[in-house]
Amino acid sequence: MFRPDCTLYPDTERNMQTTHSRWNPTTMMATMATMATMVAAVLLGLPTPTAQAARADHDVAAIADAMVASINDLRTLAALATAGDERVATTARTRLRAAGPAGLAAFLALHGDAIAAATNLSPGTATKVARSQLLASLDEICGQRDCAATQLYWYTDLEQAKKAARASGRPILSLRLLGDLREQLSCANSRLFRALLYPDPAVATLLRARFVLHWHSERPAPKITIDLGDGRTIESTITGNSVHDVLDREGRVVDALPGLATPAAFIAGLERAAGLAITTVDLEPAARTRALRDHHARRLVELDLAWDRELRAIGQRSRQLPQRPQVADRPRAGNAAMIAPTKSSIEVGMLAALGEPVTPLTDTEVFDRLADRHSAEVQLSNPALARLASQQWRSGDPTRDAADFAVATERLRRDLALDTLRNEFDLHRSIHQWFAETTGPLELEALNLRIYDELFLTPRSDPWLGLAAPTIHGGLDGGGRHVQARL
């Protein structure tokens, strides 16, 4: 079966590519191991199974890598992606990831039933390890943690995303976040996107059908750990925010959707931005700038009218939103905390533990009344609710846990309504203003720099993200802040 030049016979290649029922992961691994051992023995002249073992293992692994690297059939790679030999499995997953959405589709086609079963298992089942390995493999191929609930493929290289967008004619949805979308402790809003937005069937269908997906890390997500001293710890992120930039197929930004919103509002914003990206992409530069400026000017008018309607609905007279308060050159984390209400529910307690004062936002009473009015309208999908339930901390008392989950979910709906209102009438309104006032194209990096500086109040220029405390004495050297050199 194995020739001296290490190429497979044609009939073996055909079996690998077309007869998966006979050429499955078990037979593939057994055959590769046998062939690799035979070749290593011949090349190295091993007198005993233990002689030169380290070099033999290295060469056998290299042969296995080369063999997997020579396979082009995605279904075969999908079978090898969960193989018992981790080196072979890693190479196969890397190949599937490099194949883009087609690689993900091949993995889902082969393992879909097992993934569905794995997501329905309770955490304490005997198959926990196999379940974890399967879902981790899926996450690696997707480029996103918790991909089983979304089954979306994310590019992490913008040039590759632009190439895919040009080939498909689709715009790009580029998520800018703190941290890594593949990690549990990315910033709070990106975690909420994974739990509430991306698993929503209507959102996932829109993202899959209309966009090429890409994410980029603005900077690492700051984390905090509270050690209770008895083996128990509380770990979370402490600040940060996220924005979905919408780009045309050439990678030019047409809009940016800041922060978290309800699934319905997120879909509406995406559909508007996708239409704008498609209708302007082929225009000459001057005409494209005018079209973007006109669109965002219209959105400003529409938002002003919508704001008046909201005020009348709660018996308030018509008035403009107050100007955003000016903050210092280096805003504190407490200035940024309340900008994202849902996220603030997670982080304000942590900030208080650090002695960080939280600055309330303007017009709080009006927005609270509007949020109360709209919270009943917030619809969370069954996959999102299932995801939230799986993440809940449990006391061990089912009755108490059920009551806590009901309270947490109701609070989440209200926070989502408040987030949606503040993001659209305040943050997104500012972005529309920037587009409406520009005389030339807004560059993606310049726009995101301004969003993080002026709207999110977490400027790149501050390495401490507003968490340094030079005006507070805490009885600790350096205020408890230290810089550890990293290679």
Secondary structure in CASP SS format (residue, H / E / C, confidence):
PFRMAT SS
TARGET T0000
AUTHOR 0000-0000-0000
METHOD secondary structure of the structure
MODEL  1
M C 1.00
F E 1.00
R C 1.00
P C 1.00
D C 1.00
C C 1.00
T C 1.00
L E 1.00
Y C 1.00
P H 1.00
D H 1.00
T H 1.00
E H 1.00
R H 1.00
N H 1.00
M H 1.00
Q H 1.00
T H 1.00
T C 1.00
H C 1.00
S C 1.00
R C 1.00
W C 1.00
N C 1.00
P H 1.00
T H 1.00
T H 1.00
M H 1.00
M H 1.00
A H 1.00
T H 1.00
M H 1.00
A H 1.00
T H 1.00
M H 1.00
A H 1.00
T H 1.00
M H 1.00
V H 1.00
A H 1.00
A H 1.00
V H 1.00
L H 1.00
L H 1.00
G C 1.00
L C 1.00
P C 1.00
T C 1.00
P C 1.00
T C 1.00
A C 1.00
Q C 1.00
A H 1.00
A H 1.00
R H 1.00
A H 1.00
D H 1.00
H H 1.00
D H 1.00
V H 1.00
A H 1.00
A H 1.00
I H 1.00
A H 1.00
D H 1.00
A H 1.00
M H 1.00
V H 1.00
A H 1.00
S C 1.00
I C 1.00
N C 1.00
D C 1.00
L H 1.00
R H 1.00
T H 1.00
L H 1.00
A H 1.00
A H 1.00
L H 1.00
A C 1.00
T C 1.00
A C 1.00
G C 1.00
D C 1.00
E H 1.00
R H 1.00
V H 1.00
A H 1.00
T H 1.00
T H 1.00
A H 1.00
R H 1.00
T H 1.00
R H 1.00
L H 1.00
R H 1.00
A H 1.00
A C 1.00
G C 1.00
P H 1.00
A H 1.00
G H 1.00
L H 1.00
A H 1.00
A H 1.00
F H 1.00
L H 1.00
A H 1.00
L H 1.00
H H 1.00
G H 1.00
D H 1.00
A H 1.00
I H 1.00
A H 1.00
A H 1.00
A H 1.00
T H 1.00
N C 1.00
L C 1.00
S C 1.00
P C 1.00
G C 1.00
T C 1.00
A C 1.00
T C 1.00
K H 1.00
V H 1.00
A H 1.00
R H 1.00
S H 1.00
Q H 1.00
L H 1.00
L H 1.00
A H 1.00
S H 1.00
L H 1.00
D H 1.00
E H 1.00
I H 1.00
C H 1.00
G C 1.00
Q C 1.00
R C 1.00
D C 1.00
C H 1.00
A H 1.00
A H 1.00
T C 1.00
Q C 1.00
L C 1.00
Y C 1.00
W E 1.00
Y E 1.00
T C 1.00
D C 1.00
L H 1.00
E H 1.00
Q H 1.00
A H 1.00
K H 1.00
K H 1.00
A H 1.00
A H 1.00
R H 1.00
A H 1.00
S H 1.00
G C 1.00
R C 1.00
P C 1.00
I E 1.00
L E 1.00
S E 1.00
L E 1.00
R E 1.00
L E 1.00
L E 1.00
G C 1.00
D C 1.00
L C 1.00
R C 1.00
E C 1.00
Q C 1.00
L C 1.00
S C 1.00
C C 1.00
A H 1.00
N H 1.00
S H 1.00
R H 1.00
L H 1.00
F H 1.00
R H 1.00
A H 1.00
L H 1.00
L H 1.00
Y C 1.00
P C 1.00
D C 1.00
P H 1.00
A H 1.00
V H 1.00
A H 1.00
T H 1.00
L H 1.00
L H 1.00
R H 1.00
A H 1.00
R H 1.00
F C 1.00
V E 1.00
L E 1.00
H E 1.00
W E 1.00
H E 1.00
S E 1.00
E E 1.00
R E 1.00
P C 1.00
A C 1.00
P C 1.00
K E 1.00
I E 1.00
T E 1.00
I E 1.00
D E 1.00
L C 1.00
G C 1.00
D C 1.00
G C 1.00
R C 1.00
T E 1.00
I E 1.00
E E 1.00
S E 1.00
T E 1.00
I C 1.00
T C 1.00
G C 1.00
N C 1.00
S C 1.00
V E 1.00
H E 1.00
D E 1.00
V E 1.00
L E 1.00
D C 1.00
R C 1.00
E C 1.00
G C 1.00
R C 1.00
V E 1.00
V E 1.00
D E 1.00
A E 1.00
L E 1.00
P E 1.00
G C 1.00
L C 1.00
A C 1.00
T C 1.00
P H 1.00
A H 1.00
A H 1.00
F H 1.00
I H 1.00
A H 1.00
G H 1.00
L H 1.00
E H 1.00
R H 1.00
A H 1.00
A H 1.00
G H 1.00
L H 1.00
A H 1.00
I H 1.00
T H 1.00
T H 1.00
V C 1.00
D C 1.00
L C 1.00
E C 1.00
P H 1.00
A H 1.00
A H 1.00
R H 1.00
T H 1.00
R H 1.00
A H 1.00
L H 1.00
R H 1.00
D H 1.00
H H 1.00
H H 1.00
A H 1.00
R H 1.00
R H 1.00
L H 1.00
V H 1.00
E H 1.00
L H 1.00
D H 1.00
L H 1.00
A H 1.00
W H 1.00
D H 1.00
R H 1.00
E H 1.00
L H 1.00
R H 1.00
A H 1.00
I C 1.00
G C 1.00
Q C 1.00
R C 1.00
S C 1.00
R C 1.00
Q C 1.00
L C 1.00
P C 1.00
Q C 1.00
R C 1.00
P C 1.00
Q C 1.00
V C 1.00
A C 1.00
D C 1.00
R C 1.00
P C 1.00
R C 1.00
A H 1.00
G H 1.00
N H 1.00
A H 1.00
A H 1.00
M H 1.00
I H 1.00
A C 1.00
P H 1.00
T H 1.00
K H 1.00
S H 1.00
S H 1.00
I H 1.00
E H 1.00
V H 1.00
G H 1.00
M H 1.00
L H 1.00
A H 1.00
A H 1.00
L C 1.00
G C 1.00
E C 1.00
P C 1.00
V C 1.00
T C 1.00
P C 1.00
L C 1.00
T C 1.00
D C 1.00
T H 1.00
E H 1.00
V H 1.00
F H 1.00
D H 1.00
R H 1.00
L H 1.00
A H 1.00
D H 1.00
R H 1.00
H H 1.00
S H 1.00
A H 1.00
E H 1.00
V C 1.00
Q C 1.00
L C 1.00
S C 1.00
N H 1.00
P H 1.00
A H 1.00
L H 1.00
A H 1.00
R H 1.00
L H 1.00
A H 1.00
S H 1.00
Q H 1.00
Q C 1.00
W C 1.00
R C 1.00
S C 1.00
G C 1.00
D C 1.00
P H 1.00
T H 1.00
R H 1.00
D H 1.00
A H 1.00
A H 1.00
D H 1.00
F H 1.00
A H 1.00
V H 1.00
A H 1.00
T H 1.00
E H 1.00
R H 1.00
L H 1.00
R H 1.00
R H 1.00
D H 1.00
L H 1.00
A H 1.00
L H 1.00
D H 1.00
T H 1.00
L H 1.00
R H 1.00
N H 1.00
E H 1.00
F H 1.00
D H 1.00
L H 1.00
H H 1.00
R H 1.00
S H 1.00
I H 1.00
H H 1.00
Q H 1.00
W H 1.00
F H 1.00
A H 1.00
E H 1.00
T C 1.00
T C 1.00
G C 1.00
P C 1.00
L C 1.00
E C 1.00
L H 1.00
E H 1.00
A H 1.00
L H 1.00
N H 1.00
L H 1.00
R H 1.00
I H 1.00
Y H 1.00
D H 1.00
E H 1.00
L H 1.00
F C 1.00
L C 1.00
T C 1.00
P C 1.00
R C 1.00
S C 1.00
D C 1.00
P C 1.00
W C 1.00
L C 1.00
G C 1.00
L C 1.00
A C 1.00
A C 1.00
P C 1.00
T C 1.00
I C 1.00
H C 1.00
G C 1.00
G C 1.00
L C 1.00
D H 1.00
G H 1.00
G H 1.00
G H 1.00
R C 1.00
H C 1.00
V C 1.00
Q C 1.00
A C 1.00
R C 1.00
L C 1.00
END
